[in-house]
Amino acid sequence: MVNKQMALTILIPFTVLSGYAMAQVGYLGIWNYNRYSPAGWQVLTDLMIALVLVLSWLIPEARKNNRNPWPWVLATVLTGSFGPLLYLITAKQTPSQE
């Protein structure tokens, strides 16, 4: 499945980068860095808009595939892109997707 492979290819380096950032400044430090300037506000607002758009796809997609969407919504709210990436990685493959 292309989505699963692509998500895994993105997730691995993103996890390394996120782990490095967390080790340097902590979870709250990542947010605090963007709090102090209009450029940071723009980046955070853009991230929120993008994640809402992703969730507008993820929720109906999960329901269509008989998956509970709410763990993925919570993961997205708390961890950003990790939620949708993990959703794609854990999706069951159908014969047409192999």
OpenMM code with the backbone's topology and positions (N, CA, C; nanometers):
from openmm import Vec3, app, unit

residues = "MET VAL ASN LYS GLN MET ALA LEU THR ILE LEU ILE PRO PHE THR VAL LEU SER GLY TYR ALA MET ALA GLN VAL GLY TYR LEU GLY ILE TRP ASN TYR ASN ARG TYR SER PRO ALA GLY TRP GLN VAL LEU THR ASP LEU MET ILE ALA LEU VAL LEU VAL LEU SER TRP LEU ILE PRO GLU ALA ARG LYS ASN ASN ARG ASN PRO TRP PRO TRP VAL LEU ALA THR VAL LEU THR GLY SER PHE GLY PRO LEU LEU TYR LEU ILE THR ALA LYS GLN THR PRO SER GLN GLU".split()
positions = [
    Vec3(0.0849, -0.1184, 0.0000),
    Vec3(0.0000, 0.0000, 0.0000),
    Vec3(0.0888, 0.1238, 0.0000),
    Vec3(0.0674, 0.2105, -0.0946),
    Vec3(0.1509, 0.3289, -0.1086),
    Vec3(0.1394, 0.4190, 0.0134),
    Vec3(0.0198, 0.4423, 0.0645),
    Vec3(0.0026, 0.5304, 0.1801),
    Vec3(0.0798, 0.4807, 0.3005),
    Vec3(0.0789, 0.3492, 0.3243),
    Vec3(0.1481, 0.2926, 0.4392),
    Vec3(0.2990, 0.3106, 0.4235),
    Vec3(0.3522, 0.2829, 0.3060),
    Vec3(0.4955, 0.2983, 0.2817),
    Vec3(0.5380, 0.4442, 0.2922),
    Vec3(0.4592, 0.5323, 0.2343),
    Vec3(0.4903, 0.6743, 0.2388),
    Vec3(0.4845, 0.7253, 0.3827),
    Vec3(0.3827, 0.6839, 0.4578),
    Vec3(0.3691, 0.7274, 0.5966),
    Vec3(0.4877, 0.6801, 0.6795),
    Vec3(0.5314, 0.5575, 0.6588),
    Vec3(0.6460, 0.5046, 0.7325),
    Vec3(0.7746, 0.5781, 0.6946),
    Vec3(0.7902, 0.6090, 0.5674),
    Vec3(0.9069, 0.6837, 0.5198),
    Vec3(0.9121, 0.8236, 0.5817),
    Vec3(0.7974, 0.8829, 0.6041),
    Vec3(0.7909, 1.0153, 0.6674),
    Vec3(0.8058, 1.0029, 0.8183),
    Vec3(0.7409, 0.9028, 0.8765),
    Vec3(0.7373, 0.8893, 1.0224),
    Vec3(0.8755, 0.8688, 1.0838),
    Vec3(0.9591, 0.7886, 1.0223),
    Vec3(1.0886, 0.7555, 1.0834),
    Vec3(1.1766, 0.8806, 1.1008),
    Vec3(1.2058, 0.9570, 0.9957),
    Vec3(1.2883, 1.0764, 1.0194),
    Vec3(1.2171, 1.1832, 1.1032),
    Vec3(1.0849, 1.1915, 1.0895),
    Vec3(1.0101, 1.2886, 1.1700),
    Vec3(1.0181, 1.2526, 1.3184),
    Vec3(1.0154, 1.1245, 1.3505),
    Vec3(1.0289, 1.0803, 1.4893),
    Vec3(1.1672, 1.1154, 1.5432),
    Vec3(1.2699, 1.0954, 1.4619),
    Vec3(1.4065, 1.1307, 1.5034),
    Vec3(1.4162, 1.2814, 1.5286),
    Vec3(1.3654, 1.3611, 1.4355),
    Vec3(1.3680, 1.5065, 1.4510),
    Vec3(1.2895, 1.5501, 1.5745),
    Vec3(1.1717, 1.4935, 1.5933),
    Vec3(1.0875, 1.5294, 1.7086),
    Vec3(1.1547, 1.4882, 1.8388),
    Vec3(1.2160, 1.3703, 1.8406),
    Vec3(1.2874, 1.3263, 1.9604),
    Vec3(1.4028, 1.4189, 1.9943),
    Vec3(1.4766, 1.4617, 1.8924),
    Vec3(1.5855, 1.5566, 1.9129),
    Vec3(1.5324, 1.6890, 1.9695),
    Vec3(1.4254, 1.7408, 1.9093),
    Vec3(1.3672, 1.8666, 1.9562),
    Vec3(1.3181, 1.8538, 2.1000),
    Vec3(1.2531, 1.7436, 2.1314),
    Vec3(1.2036, 1.7223, 2.2686),
    Vec3(1.3191, 1.7120, 2.3672),
    Vec3(1.4287, 1.6472, 2.3267),
    Vec3(1.5452, 1.6349, 2.4149),
    Vec3(1.6079, 1.7713, 2.4411),
    Vec3(1.6016, 1.8590, 2.3421),
    Vec3(1.6630, 1.9910, 2.3561),
    Vec3(1.5766, 2.0888, 2.4361),
    Vec3(1.4454, 2.0904, 2.4082),
    Vec3(1.3604, 2.1944, 2.4688),
    Vec3(1.2379, 2.1408, 2.5407),
    Vec3(1.2071, 2.0125, 2.5294),
    Vec3(1.0878, 1.9559, 2.5932),
    Vec3(0.9624, 1.9822, 2.5117),
    Vec3(0.8544, 1.9137, 2.5487),
    Vec3(0.7272, 1.9251, 2.4765),
    Vec3(0.6754, 2.0688, 2.4776),
    Vec3(0.6725, 2.1296, 2.5958),
    Vec3(0.6217, 2.2675, 2.6051),
    Vec3(0.7152, 2.3665, 2.5362),
    Vec3(0.8439, 2.3364, 2.5350),
    Vec3(0.9385, 2.4247, 2.4684),
    Vec3(0.9134, 2.4351, 2.3192),
    Vec3(0.8667, 2.3269, 2.2594),
    Vec3(0.8344, 2.3311, 2.1165),
    Vec3(0.7228, 2.4320, 2.0921),
    Vec3(0.6225, 2.4317, 2.1781),
    Vec3(0.5119, 2.5270, 2.1648),
    Vec3(0.5568, 2.6682, 2.2008),
    Vec3(0.6348, 2.6810, 2.3077),
    Vec3(0.6774, 2.8138, 2.3540),
    Vec3(0.7597, 2.8870, 2.2493),
    Vec3(0.8382, 2.8145, 2.1739),
    Vec3(0.9225, 2.8767, 2.0722),
    Vec3(0.8390, 2.9589, 1.9740),
    Vec3(0.7196, 2.9127, 1.9445),
    Vec3(0.6336, 2.9791, 1.8457),
    Vec3(0.5394, 3.0827, 1.9064),
    Vec3(0.5389, 3.0959, 2.0373),
    Vec3(0.4445, 3.1867, 2.1035),
    Vec3(0.4799, 3.3337, 2.0925),
    Vec3(0.6035, 3.3645, 2.0663),
    Vec3(0.6514, 3.5006, 2.0879),
    Vec3(0.6593, 3.5890, 1.9647),
    Vec3(0.6166, 3.5427, 1.8494),
    Vec3(0.6232, 3.6290, 1.7318),
    Vec3(0.5066, 3.5991, 1.6384),
    Vec3(0.4689, 3.6968, 1.5586),
    Vec3(0.3631, 3.6729, 1.4600),
    Vec3(0.4006, 3.5608, 1.3623),
    Vec3(0.5281, 3.5440, 1.3325),
    Vec3(0.5691, 3.4339, 1.2439),
    Vec3(0.5383, 3.2994, 1.3097),
    Vec3(0.5638, 3.2882, 1.4392),
    Vec3(0.5322, 3.1660, 1.5122),
    Vec3(0.3825, 3.1417, 1.5178),
    Vec3(0.3063, 3.2479, 1.5381),
    Vec3(0.1600, 3.2343, 1.5412),
    Vec3(0.1097, 3.1820, 1.4074),
    Vec3(0.1697, 3.2339, 1.2989),
    Vec3(0.1285, 3.1904, 1.1656),
    Vec3(0.1577, 3.0412, 1.1476),
    Vec3(0.2747, 2.9967, 1.1919),
    Vec3(0.3118, 2.8553, 1.1774),
    Vec3(0.2152, 2.7673, 1.2564),
    Vec3(0.1848, 2.8052, 1.3804),
    Vec3(0.0923, 2.7264, 1.4620),
    Vec3(-0.0492, 2.7260, 1.4033),
    Vec3(-0.0932, 2.8408, 1.3527),
    Vec3(-0.2257, 2.8481, 1.2912),
    Vec3(-0.2311, 2.7613, 1.1663),
    Vec3(-0.1264, 2.7652, 1.0863),
    Vec3(-0.1192, 2.6815, 0.9666),
    Vec3(-0.1226, 2.5338, 1.0039),
    Vec3(-0.0498, 2.4958, 1.1078),
    Vec3(-0.0510, 2.3571, 1.1541),
    Vec3(-0.1913, 2.3159, 1.1976),
    Vec3(-0.2585, 2.4018, 1.2722),
    Vec3(-0.3944, 2.3685, 1.3175),
    Vec3(-0.4906, 2.3538, 1.2003),
    Vec3(-0.4821, 2.4426, 1.1030),
    Vec3(-0.5688, 2.4335, 0.9853),
    Vec3(-0.5420, 2.3028, 0.9108),
    Vec3(-0.4148, 2.2714, 0.8898),
    Vec3(-0.3800, 2.1487, 0.8176),
    Vec3(-0.4303, 2.0249, 0.8920),
    Vec3(-0.4164, 2.0226, 1.0240),
    Vec3(-0.4614, 1.9062, 1.0999),
    Vec3(-0.6136, 1.8942, 1.1020),
    Vec3(-0.6847, 2.0053, 1.1034),
    Vec3(-0.8312, 1.9993, 1.0941),
    Vec3(-0.8717, 1.9418, 0.9587),
    Vec3(-0.8023, 1.9832, 0.8530),
    Vec3(-0.8316, 1.9275, 0.7202),
    Vec3(-0.8021, 1.7777, 0.7161),
    Vec3(-0.6925, 1.7360, 0.7758),
    Vec3(-0.6598, 1.5931, 0.7807),
    Vec3(-0.7663, 1.5169, 0.8593),
    Vec3(-0.8089, 1.5727, 0.9723),
    Vec3(-0.9116, 1.5052, 1.0526),
    Vec3(-1.0451, 1.4994, 0.9795),
    Vec3(-1.0730, 1.5977, 0.8941),
    Vec3(-1.1978, 1.5937, 0.8177),
    Vec3(-1.1964, 1.4784, 0.7175),
    Vec3(-1.0793, 1.4299, 0.6827),
    Vec3(-1.0663, 1.3088, 0.6016),
    Vec3(-1.0604, 1.1844, 0.6907),
    Vec3(-0.9796, 1.1907, 0.7977),
    Vec3(-0.9527, 1.0736, 0.8796),
    Vec3(-1.0775, 1.0192, 0.9485),
    Vec3(-1.1613, 1.1043, 1.0027),
    Vec3(-1.2789, 1.0576, 1.0777),
    Vec3(-1.3731, 0.9764, 0.9892),
    Vec3(-1.4181, 1.0286, 0.8731),
    Vec3(-1.5053, 0.9452, 0.7890),
    Vec3(-1.4336, 0.8215, 0.7335),
    Vec3(-1.3045, 0.8336, 0.7046),
    Vec3(-1.2276, 0.7198, 0.6543),
    Vec3(-1.2223, 0.6081, 0.7584),
    Vec3(-1.1966, 0.6450, 0.8840),
    Vec3(-1.1914, 0.5448, 0.9910),
    Vec3(-1.3279, 0.4778, 1.0068),
    Vec3(-1.4338, 0.5562, 1.0073),
    Vec3(-1.5681, 0.4981, 1.0201),
    Vec3(-1.6006, 0.4048, 0.9043),
    Vec3(-1.5615, 0.4449, 0.7836),
    Vec3(-1.5856, 0.3622, 0.6655),
    Vec3(-1.5148, 0.2274, 0.6772),
    Vec3(-1.4004, 0.2267, 0.7437),
    Vec3(-1.3219, 0.1045, 0.7605),
    Vec3(-1.3447, 0.0378, 0.8960),
    Vec3(-1.4557, 0.0727, 0.9609),
    Vec3(-1.4929, 0.0140, 1.0907),
    Vec3(-1.3838, 0.0293, 1.1963),
    Vec3(-1.3206, 0.1457, 1.1967),
    Vec3(-1.2203, 0.1783, 1.2986),
    Vec3(-1.2735, 0.2936, 1.3813),
    Vec3(-1.2457, 0.2915, 1.5087),
    Vec3(-1.2856, 0.4002, 1.5972),
    Vec3(-1.1963, 0.5211, 1.5677),
    Vec3(-1.2523, 0.6337, 1.5233),
    Vec3(-1.1676, 0.7475, 1.4879),
    Vec3(-1.1130, 0.8249, 1.6082),
    Vec3(-1.1750, 0.8106, 1.7246),
    Vec3(-1.1418, 0.8994, 1.8365),
    Vec3(-1.0022, 0.8814, 1.8942),
    Vec3(-0.9456, 0.7614, 1.8977),
    Vec3(-0.8046, 0.7537, 1.9407),
    Vec3(-0.7112, 0.8309, 1.8467),
    Vec3(-0.7443, 0.8290, 1.7173),
    Vec3(-0.6611, 0.8984, 1.6192),
    Vec3(-0.6805, 1.0493, 1.6283),
    Vec3(-0.8026, 1.0913, 1.6582),
    Vec3(-0.8282, 1.2341, 1.6797),
    Vec3(-0.7490, 1.2819, 1.8007),
    Vec3(-0.7555, 1.2076, 1.9104),
    Vec3(-0.6821, 1.2445, 2.0318),
    Vec3(-0.5317, 1.2455, 2.0055),
    Vec3(-0.4821, 1.1448, 1.9361),
    Vec3(-0.3392, 1.1402, 1.9038),
    Vec3(-0.2987, 1.2599, 1.8184),
    Vec3(-0.3841, 1.2999, 1.7265),
    Vec3(-0.3555, 1.4147, 1.6406),
    Vec3(-0.3550, 1.5436, 1.7210),
    Vec3(-0.4514, 1.5605, 1.8098),
    Vec3(-0.4581, 1.6816, 1.8926),
    Vec3(-0.3352, 1.6919, 1.9836),
    Vec3(-0.2920, 1.5786, 2.0390),
    Vec3(-0.1804, 1.5803, 2.1345),
    Vec3(-0.0427, 1.5761, 2.0690),
    Vec3(-0.0326, 1.5114, 1.9514),
    Vec3(0.1001, 1.4906, 1.8926),
    Vec3(0.1131, 1.5409, 1.7497),
    Vec3(0.0105, 1.6052, 1.6964),
    Vec3(0.0193, 1.6575, 1.5603),
    Vec3(0.0185, 1.5478, 1.4561),
    Vec3(0.1121, 1.5524, 1.3669),
    Vec3(0.1154, 1.4625, 1.2518),
    Vec3(0.1345, 1.3153, 1.2875),
    Vec3(0.1796, 1.2867, 1.4095),
    Vec3(0.1963, 1.1468, 1.4475),
    Vec3(0.0637, 1.0701, 1.4398),
    Vec3(-0.0476, 1.1324, 1.4772),
    Vec3(-0.1773, 1.0654, 1.4749),
    Vec3(-0.2141, 1.0150, 1.3363),
    Vec3(-0.2198, 1.1011, 1.2344),
    Vec3(-0.2539, 1.0548, 1.1007),
    Vec3(-0.1512, 0.9579, 1.0422),
    Vec3(-0.0237, 0.9816, 1.0698),
    Vec3(0.0783, 0.8893, 1.0176),
    Vec3(0.0613, 0.7499, 1.0768),
    Vec3(0.0380, 0.7423, 1.2061),
    Vec3(0.0173, 0.6118, 1.2697),
    Vec3(-0.1131, 0.5473, 1.2234),
    Vec3(-0.2152, 0.6292, 1.1990),
    Vec3(-0.3406, 0.5758, 1.1436),
    Vec3(-0.3130, 0.5055, 1.0113),
    Vec3(-0.2388, 0.5710, 0.9228),
    Vec3(-0.2094, 0.5122, 0.7920),
    Vec3(-0.1243, 0.3861, 0.8045),
    Vec3(-0.0283, 0.3874, 0.8947),
    Vec3(0.0602, 0.2719, 0.9115),
    Vec3(-0.0146, 0.1514, 0.9657),
    Vec3(-0.1126, 0.1747, 1.0529),
    Vec3(-0.1852, 0.0646, 1.1152),
    Vec3(-0.3074, 0.0197, 1.0365),
    Vec3(-0.3324, 0.0827, 0.9223),
    Vec3(-0.4487, 0.0445, 0.8406),
    Vec3(-0.4314, -0.0968, 0.7880),
    Vec3(-0.5414, -0.1712, 0.7860),
    Vec3(-0.5402, -0.3051, 0.7279),
    Vec3(-0.5375, -0.2932, 0.5762),
    Vec3(-0.4581, -0.3780, 0.5136),
    Vec3(-0.4528, -0.3793, 0.3683),
    Vec3(-0.5629, -0.4676, 0.3126),
    Vec3(-0.6250, -0.4181, 0.2084),
    Vec3(-0.7211, -0.4992, 0.1344),
    Vec3(-0.6486, -0.5551, 0.0121),
    Vec3(-0.7014, -0.6609, -0.0494),
    Vec3(-0.6327, -0.7197, -0.1660),
    Vec3(-0.6029, -0.6178, -0.2754),
    Vec3(-0.6877, -0.5183, -0.2963),
    Vec3(-0.6649, -0.4190, -0.4011),
    Vec3(-0.5533, -0.3217, -0.3647),
    Vec3(-0.5134, -0.3169, -0.2367),
    Vec3(-0.4094, -0.2240, -0.1935),
    Vec3(-0.2719, -0.2897, -0.1907),
    Vec3(-0.2633, -0.4182, -0.2084),
    Vec3(-0.1344, -0.4877, -0.1974),
    Vec3(-0.0527, -0.4733, -0.3226),
] * unit.nanometer
topology = app.Topology()
chain = topology.addChain("A")
for resn in residues:
    res = topology.addResidue(resn, chain)
    for name in ("N", "CA", "C"):
        topology.addAtom(name, app.Element.getBySymbol(name[0]), res)
